[in-house]
Protein backbone atom coordinates (compact mmCIF):
# COMPACT_ATOMS: atom_id res chain seq x y z
CA UNK A 1 0.00 0.00 0.00
CA UNK A 2 1.35 3.40 -0.97
CA UNK A 3 0.96 6.54 1.08
CA UNK A 4 -0.34 9.53 -0.90
CA UNK A 5 -0.94 13.18 -0.14
CA UNK A 6 -4.08 14.54 -1.79
CA UNK A 7 -6.53 17.40 -1.36
CA UNK A 8 -10.06 16.26 -0.52
CA UNK A 9 -13.19 18.41 -0.47
CA UNK A 10 -14.40 18.24 3.15
CA UNK A 11 -18.10 18.59 2.30
CA UNK A 12 -17.89 15.83 -0.28
CA UNK A 13 -15.94 13.64 2.14
CA UNK A 14 -18.68 14.04 4.76
CA UNK A 15 -21.37 13.10 2.23
CA UNK A 16 -19.47 9.98 1.19
CA UNK A 17 -18.70 9.11 4.82
CA UNK A 18 -22.41 9.31 5.66
CA UNK A 19 -23.34 7.21 2.62
CA UNK A 20 -20.89 4.39 3.42
CA UNK A 21 -21.14 4.72 7.21
CA UNK A 22 -17.38 4.84 7.69
CA UNK A 23 -15.56 6.61 10.50
CA UNK A 24 -12.08 7.37 9.17
CA UNK A 25 -10.90 9.13 6.03
CA UNK A 26 -8.87 6.09 5.02
CA UNK A 27 -11.88 3.77 5.31
CA UNK A 28 -14.08 6.24 3.42
CA UNK A 29 -11.63 6.59 0.52
CA UNK A 30 -11.01 2.83 0.33
CA UNK A 31 -14.75 2.07 0.38
CA UNK A 32 -15.40 4.64 -2.35
CA UNK A 33 -12.59 3.23 -4.51
CA UNK A 34 -13.89 -0.33 -4.09
CA UNK A 35 -17.39 0.85 -5.00
CA UNK A 36 -16.19 2.59 -8.15
CA UNK A 37 -13.93 -0.34 -9.10
CA UNK A 38 -16.97 -2.68 -8.94
CA UNK A 39 -19.07 -0.64 -11.38
CA UNK A 40 -17.91 -2.47 -14.55
CA UNK A 41 -18.78 -5.83 -12.96
CA UNK A 42 -22.25 -4.60 -12.01
CA UNK A 43 -22.78 -3.19 -15.52
CA UNK A 44 -21.74 -6.55 -16.99
CA UNK A 45 -24.25 -8.33 -14.74
CA UNK A 46 -27.04 -5.98 -15.87
CA UNK A 47 -26.11 -6.52 -19.52
CA UNK A 48 -26.16 -10.30 -18.95
CA UNK A 49 -29.69 -10.11 -17.51
CA UNK A 50 -30.78 -8.07 -20.53
CA UNK A 51 -29.92 -11.05 -22.78
CA UNK A 52 -32.78 -13.05 -21.16
CA UNK A 53 -30.62 -15.82 -19.63
CA UNK A 54 -33.60 -17.62 -18.05
CA UNK A 55 -36.44 -17.77 -20.58
CA UNK A 56 -38.12 -20.45 -18.46
CA UNK A 57 -39.15 -17.74 -16.00
CA UNK A 58 -41.57 -16.43 -18.65
CA UNK A 59 -42.93 -19.89 -19.53
CA UNK A 60 -46.28 -20.21 -17.72
CA UNK A 61 -46.38 -24.01 -17.91
CA UNK A 62 -42.96 -24.39 -16.30
CA UNK A 63 -43.65 -21.80 -13.62
CA UNK A 64 -47.04 -23.36 -12.77
CA UNK A 65 -45.31 -26.68 -12.13
CA UNK A 66 -42.64 -24.93 -10.06
CA UNK A 67 -45.29 -23.37 -7.78
CA UNK A 68 -47.61 -26.37 -7.40
CA UNK A 69 -49.39 -26.85 -4.09
CA UNK A 70 -47.47 -28.34 -1.22
CA UNK A 71 -48.20 -31.89 -0.13
CA UNK A 72 -50.84 -32.29 2.58
CA UNK A 73 -48.69 -34.60 4.69
CA UNK A 74 -46.40 -31.73 5.74
CA UNK A 75 -48.27 -30.30 8.69
CA UNK A 76 -45.62 -28.34 10.55
CA UNK A 77 -43.51 -25.44 9.36
CA UNK A 78 -40.30 -27.22 10.27
CA UNK A 79 -41.12 -30.22 8.12
CA UNK A 80 -42.14 -27.97 5.26
CA UNK A 81 -38.89 -26.01 5.46
CA UNK A 82 -36.91 -29.26 5.56
CA UNK A 83 -38.77 -30.47 2.50
CA UNK A 84 -38.19 -27.24 0.59
CA UNK A 85 -34.50 -27.10 1.40
CA UNK A 86 -34.16 -30.76 0.37
CA UNK A 87 -35.91 -30.08 -2.96
CA UNK A 88 -33.77 -27.02 -3.61
CA UNK A 89 -30.54 -28.89 -2.90
CA UNK A 90 -31.57 -31.84 -5.04
CA UNK A 91 -33.27 -30.26 -8.04
CA UNK A 92 -32.44 -26.56 -8.25
CA UNK A 93 -30.03 -25.60 -10.99
CA UNK A 94 -28.90 -22.03 -11.63
CA UNK A 95 -29.91 -20.55 -14.95
C-alpha positions as CSV (number, residue, x, y, z in Angstrom):
1,X,0.0,0.0,0.0
2,X,1.3,3.4,-1.0
3,X,1.0,6.5,1.1
4,X,-0.3,9.5,-0.9
5,X,-0.9,13.2,-0.1
6,X,-4.1,14.5,-1.8
7,X,-6.5,17.4,-1.4
8,X,-10.1,16.3,-0.5
9,X,-13.2,18.4,-0.5
10,X,-14.4,18.2,3.2
11,X,-18.1,18.6,2.3
12,X,-17.9,15.8,-0.3
13,X,-15.9,13.6,2.1
14,X,-18.7,14.0,4.8
15,X,-21.4,13.1,2.2
16,X,-19.5,10.0,1.2
17,X,-18.7,9.1,4.8
18,X,-22.4,9.3,5.7
19,X,-23.3,7.2,2.6
20,X,-20.9,4.4,3.4
21,X,-21.1,4.7,7.2
22,X,-17.4,4.8,7.7
23,X,-15.6,6.6,10.5
24,X,-12.1,7.4,9.2
25,X,-10.9,9.1,6.0
26,X,-8.9,6.1,5.0
27,X,-11.9,3.8,5.3
28,X,-14.1,6.2,3.4
29,X,-11.6,6.6,0.5
30,X,-11.0,2.8,0.3
31,X,-14.8,2.1,0.4
32,X,-15.4,4.6,-2.4
33,X,-12.6,3.2,-4.5
34,X,-13.9,-0.3,-4.1
35,X,-17.4,0.9,-5.0
36,X,-16.2,2.6,-8.2
37,X,-13.9,-0.3,-9.1
38,X,-17.0,-2.7,-8.9
39,X,-19.1,-0.6,-11.4
40,X,-17.9,-2.5,-14.6
41,X,-18.8,-5.8,-13.0
42,X,-22.3,-4.6,-12.0
43,X,-22.8,-3.2,-15.5
44,X,-21.7,-6.5,-17.0
45,X,-24.3,-8.3,-14.7
46,X,-27.0,-6.0,-15.9
47,X,-26.1,-6.5,-19.5
48,X,-26.2,-10.3,-18.9
49,X,-29.7,-10.1,-17.5
50,X,-30.8,-8.1,-20.5
51,X,-29.9,-11.0,-22.8
52,X,-32.8,-13.0,-21.2
53,X,-30.6,-15.8,-19.6
54,X,-33.6,-17.6,-18.0
55,X,-36.4,-17.8,-20.6
56,X,-38.1,-20.5,-18.5
57,X,-39.1,-17.7,-16.0
58,X,-41.6,-16.4,-18.6
59,X,-42.9,-19.9,-19.5
60,X,-46.3,-20.2,-17.7
61,X,-46.4,-24.0,-17.9
62,X,-43.0,-24.4,-16.3
63,X,-43.7,-21.8,-13.6
64,X,-47.0,-23.4,-12.8
65,X,-45.3,-26.7,-12.1
66,X,-42.6,-24.9,-10.1
67,X,-45.3,-23.4,-7.8
68,X,-47.6,-26.4,-7.4
69,X,-49.4,-26.9,-4.1
70,X,-47.5,-28.3,-1.2
71,X,-48.2,-31.9,-0.1
72,X,-50.8,-32.3,2.6
73,X,-48.7,-34.6,4.7
74,X,-46.4,-31.7,5.7
75,X,-48.3,-30.3,8.7
76,X,-45.6,-28.3,10.6
77,X,-43.5,-25.4,9.4
78,X,-40.3,-27.2,10.3
79,X,-41.1,-30.2,8.1
80,X,-42.1,-28.0,5.3
81,X,-38.9,-26.0,5.5
82,X,-36.9,-29.3,5.6
83,X,-38.8,-30.5,2.5
84,X,-38.2,-27.2,0.6
85,X,-34.5,-27.1,1.4
86,X,-34.2,-30.8,0.4
87,X,-35.9,-30.1,-3.0
88,X,-33.8,-27.0,-3.6
89,X,-30.5,-28.9,-2.9
90,X,-31.6,-31.8,-5.0
91,X,-33.3,-30.3,-8.0
92,X,-32.4,-26.6,-8.2
93,X,-30.0,-25.6,-11.0
94,X,-28.9,-22.0,-11.6
95,X,-29.9,-20.6,-14.9
